[in-house]
Amino acid sequence: MLLLFKTFAILQNIEDISQVELAFNSIENLLLFIFSAMAITALILIPVVLCFSMFDNYFSYHKYRSKIDKEICCHREQYNEKLIQRVCTQYLKSYSNFVKNALGLAAWNIFSLIYIAFAFTDVKTGALEYFHFPFHVVETFNTNDILSSFSQFSSNWYSMLPISILTFGFYYLGKIIGLYFGKIKIKKRSLIVSLN
């Protein structure tokens, strides 16, 4: 915030309009660079984060499932309702998160493969271009005109946006599906607890 105030204070002291335009162009290029770097980083990290989270929640889900199956269901009288509620809530949360990450990752893979199959003549070339795309964008960054760097890859950007949107759509759908089936699994174990 202090940087913005300093920038505007400096701009007010500049009397030559060309220097003001140069300063605004520099600020615009800096902001475009920051947002483009964030977009490229997001494109690269979407499948990595989904995969890591899926495995993490898978192990967590199995830990709570084992606790329910081997301890709570067999020796229910030894546990108070609060503990059972907490374990069931953690089970439901980890199961739901596992399903949402798995569905999001599956959607990303399927839609990426569809894009590669239809946008390129050869699947091998398409896969190489698909995964090298963010790095090609970074290589072509021109500090004077960042927008031209993006226009070179406009078809890729227009394809990546729907893939990302569909991935997050299926990610959230997976959460709903995971909650639904998680509650069914808990009820099958005769653990009737209030699950919100």
N, C-alpha and C positions, 0 to 999 in steps of 0.2 A: 504494500500500500504506500509505503514511504517512497518507493521507487517511482510510482505513478505521480505523486506530488512533486518530486524533484524534476521529473520529465516535463510536466506541465509548467513548472516554474522556469525551467530553462527555455522552453518554447516561447513563453511570454516575453523573454528578454531578447529573442532573436528578431531583428527587424527585416532582414532579407527573406522574402517569401520563398526563394529557392532553397534556402537552408531549412526552412520549416517543412517544405515538401520532402526534402531529403531525410529529415528526422522522422517524419510520419511514415515514409516508405521503409525506413530501417525498422521502425516499431512494427509495422505491418509484416515485414519479412520475418522478424523474430517471432511474432505470434503464430504465423503460418508454420514456421519451422517447429515450434513447440507442439502445436496441435498435430502436425503431420507425424512427428516423432512419436507422439502418444498413440496415434492411429496405427502406425506400423508396429509399435510394440504390442498393442492389443491384438493385432492380427497374428503375430508370432506366438503370443502367450495363451491365446484362447484354448487351443488343444492341449497345451502343456498343463495349464491349470486344471482343466476339466479332467484330464487323465490322472494327475496327482491326487486331486480331491476325490475322484471316484475310488481309487485304491485305498486312500486313507479312510474314507467312510465305509468301505467294504470290510476292512479289518475291525473298525469300531462296531459295525453292525453285527459281525460274527461274535465279537466279545460279549455284547449285550444279549444276543440270542442264546449263547452258551450259558450265560448267567441265568437267564429265564428258564431254559430247558433243564439245566442240571441242578440249579439251586432253588429257585423260587417255586417252580411247578412241583418239584418233589418234596420240598420242605416248606410249604407255604405258611404253616402255622408259626414258624420261627421268625417270620419277617412281618414288620408292621406295614400298614397300608401306605404310609408315606414313602417308605423305601421302595415298595413295589411300584408305586406311582412314578417315582423318580427313574427307576430302571426302565420301566415301560416307555416313559417319555423320551429317555435317551435312545432306546432301541428304535422308537418311531422316528426320531429326528435323524439318526444315522442311516436308517433304511431309506427314508425319504431323500436324504442328501445323496446317497449312493445311486438311487434310481434317477434322480434329476441330473447328476453328473454323467451317468452312463448314457442316458437318453440324449443329452446335449452333445456328448462326444460322438455318439453314433450318428446324430443328425449332421454334425460338422463333417464327418467322414463321408457319409452318403452324398450330401450336397456338393462336397468338394469333388468327389469322384464323378458325379453327374456333370459338373462344370468341366472337368478335365476331359471327359469322354466326348462332350459335344463341342467344346471350344477349340480343341486341337485335333489334328489329323492322327497323331500318334500318341498313345497313352504315356509312353516313356518320356517323350518330349514335353507333353503336357504337365506331367508330374514335376519334371525339372523346372519348367517355367513357373509353375504354380508356387513351388517352394522357394524359388530364387526371386520371385517378384518383389518382396519387401526390400531385399538387398540391392536389387537393380534400382529401385526408387532412391535409396540412400546414395548409391553411386552417382546418380544423375542430378543430385541436388545442386542447384546453382544459386548461390547466395543472393544474386541480383534479381532473380526471377524464379521464385519457388513454384509458382503456379504452372510454369512451363514444364517443370519436372513432373508434375502430376498429370498434365495433359498428355504426356507421352504414354502413360499407362492408364488412360481413362477407362478402357474396356475392362481392365483388371479390377479397377476400383469399383466399377458398376457391378461386377460379378461378386466381389468380396462383400459388398454391403448386404445383398440379400442372403448370402451364405451366413454371415454373422447374425443377421436379424432372425433367420430361421433357426439357427443354433440356439439363440437365447429364447426363442419361442418354445422350442422343444425342451429346453432346460427347465423352464417354468411349468410346462405341461408335465414333465417328469416329477416335479415336486408334488403336484396334485395327485398323480397316479401313485407315487410312492406313499403318500399319506393314506390314500384309500386302501391299498393292499397291505400296508403296515398295520392299520387298524384291524383288518380282517385276520391277519396272522396273530395278533394279540388276542382277539376274541376266540380264535380256534384253540388257544392254550387255556381257555377258561379264565382269563384274567380280565375281568370286567372292571376297568378303572375309567375314570373320567379323562378322556383324551380330547384336548381342544385342537 
